[in-house]
């Protein structure tokens, strides 16, 4: 089943061309790594896939639902329904507990409090932080906070998981753990994942590695996940 379809994506910021004619399809149970130099269009493409940024021209659909012609409220509803994002800068709220951070997007999606807590506890166990449910984010290391970010994303059971440099500030061991968690979400939960990374070791977790150059797909190769 096709989860993400991006067709003839063009993006301009004034006179600057960010993306030109990008076509991308990701299937259920597939992980794609997006690589390329700074300024090649990786983050722009990721934000278009999430519905947070509209292309100048082209179409985007997630789980069969098109983003074209949607109002801001409709796009927000589609994101809550289908998409989860693992942020590079974590975006944890420091004034609420780890558990409440994981539960927050579930509450926005109208999941009951009891189910939200059950899911949050299960995902924190999955990332080996089950005993930190009531802790504050400031009590966690940077690597632990990133794992909370992964748990928060996975708790929503997304069809499409997007990650922007999720391991860039992590030590090698924690980085491998985060990539393993994303890989498991793809293999065990059937999510589709699009991961932006500069690191070949992390890109190797993917089924496909797509390299952008000057806003276009320069090459596509097989990741180690298919070897």
Secondary structure as the mmCIF struct_conf table of DSSP 4:
data_model
#
loop_
_struct_conf.conf_type_id
_struct_conf.id
_struct_conf.beg_label_comp_id
_struct_conf.beg_label_asym_id
_struct_conf.beg_label_seq_id
_struct_conf.end_label_comp_id
_struct_conf.end_label_asym_id
_struct_conf.end_label_seq_id
STRN STRN1 UNK A 2 UNK A 13
TURN_TY1_P TURN_TY1_P1 UNK A 14 UNK A 15
STRN STRN2 UNK A 16 UNK A 27
TURN_TY1_P TURN_TY1_P2 UNK A 28 UNK A 29
STRN STRN3 UNK A 31 UNK A 35
TURN_TY1_P TURN_TY1_P3 UNK A 38 UNK A 39
BEND BEND1 UNK A 40 UNK A 41
HELX_RH_AL_P HELX_RH_AL_P1 UNK A 42 UNK A 50
TURN_TY1_P TURN_TY1_P4 UNK A 51 UNK A 51
BEND BEND2 UNK A 52 UNK A 53
BEND BEND3 UNK A 56 UNK A 56
STRN STRN4 UNK A 57 UNK A 62
TURN_TY1_P TURN_TY1_P5 UNK A 63 UNK A 64
STRN STRN5 UNK A 65 UNK A 66
TURN_TY1_P TURN_TY1_P6 UNK A 68 UNK A 69
HELX_RH_AL_P HELX_RH_AL_P2 UNK A 72 UNK A 82
STRN STRN6 UNK A 83 UNK A 86
TURN_TY1_P TURN_TY1_P7 UNK A 88 UNK A 89
TURN_TY1_P TURN_TY1_P8 UNK A 94 UNK A 95
BEND BEND4 UNK A 96 UNK A 96
STRN STRN7 UNK A 97 UNK A 97
HELX_RH_AL_P HELX_RH_AL_P3 UNK A 98 UNK A 108
TURN_TY1_P TURN_TY1_P9 UNK A 109 UNK A 110
HELX_RH_AL_P HELX_RH_AL_P4 UNK A 113 UNK A 126
TURN_TY1_P TURN_TY1_P10 UNK A 127 UNK A 128
HELX_RH_3T_P HELX_RH_3T_P1 UNK A 130 UNK A 132
TURN_TY1_P TURN_TY1_P11 UNK A 133 UNK A 134
BEND BEND5 UNK A 135 UNK A 135
STRN STRN8 UNK A 136 UNK A 136
HELX_RH_3T_P HELX_RH_3T_P2 UNK A 137 UNK A 139
BEND BEND6 UNK A 140 UNK A 140
HELX_RH_AL_P HELX_RH_AL_P5 UNK A 142 UNK A 155
TURN_TY1_P TURN_TY1_P12 UNK A 156 UNK A 156
BEND BEND7 UNK A 159 UNK A 159
STRN STRN9 UNK A 160 UNK A 164
BEND BEND8 UNK A 165 UNK A 165
TURN_TY1_P TURN_TY1_P13 UNK A 166 UNK A 169
BEND BEND9 UNK A 170 UNK A 170
HELX_RH_AL_P HELX_RH_AL_P6 UNK A 172 UNK A 189
STRN STRN10 UNK A 192 UNK A 196
BEND BEND10 UNK A 198 UNK A 198
HELX_RH_AL_P HELX_RH_AL_P7 UNK A 200 UNK A 203
TURN_TY1_P TURN_TY1_P14 UNK A 204 UNK A 205
BEND BEND11 UNK A 206 UNK A 207
STRN STRN11 UNK A 208 UNK A 213
TURN_TY1_P TURN_TY1_P15 UNK A 214 UNK A 215
STRN STRN12 UNK A 216 UNK A 222
HELX_RH_3T_P HELX_RH_3T_P3 UNK A 224 UNK A 226
#
